[in-house]
Amino acid sequence: MSEEEKKTQNVESGVSDDNDNSHRRRRRRVVQNLKCPLCESGVKHVSYKDIFQLKKFTSVRGKIISSEKSGLCHRHQKQLRQAIKRARFMALLPYVADE
């Protein structure tokens, strides 16, 4: 069999010799210039006791939302993470979502 016959046979069978990833699309990251909602409201410290505020920054499954999605600055994201972990340890917040 010649090279051309092999290629046509592979094309007909759906097998490709080339590693062509042209069918894949890259996801573009949407960059949003969000202002930190806690900085704008004047919050200086995030408390583990304020579970209603902490629930705003957790997903439906109970995970902590990233700062890219929530728009928090580094300082408030760090305080929020620590407050959520403390609230979970004291059983004020669940570790996982309720079924």
Secondary structure, 3 states (H helix, E strand, C coil): CCHHHHHHHHHHHCCCCCCCCCCCCCCCCCCCCCCCHHHHHCCCCCCCCCHHHHHHCECCCCCECCHHHHCCCHHHHHHHHHHHHHHHHCCCCCCCCCC
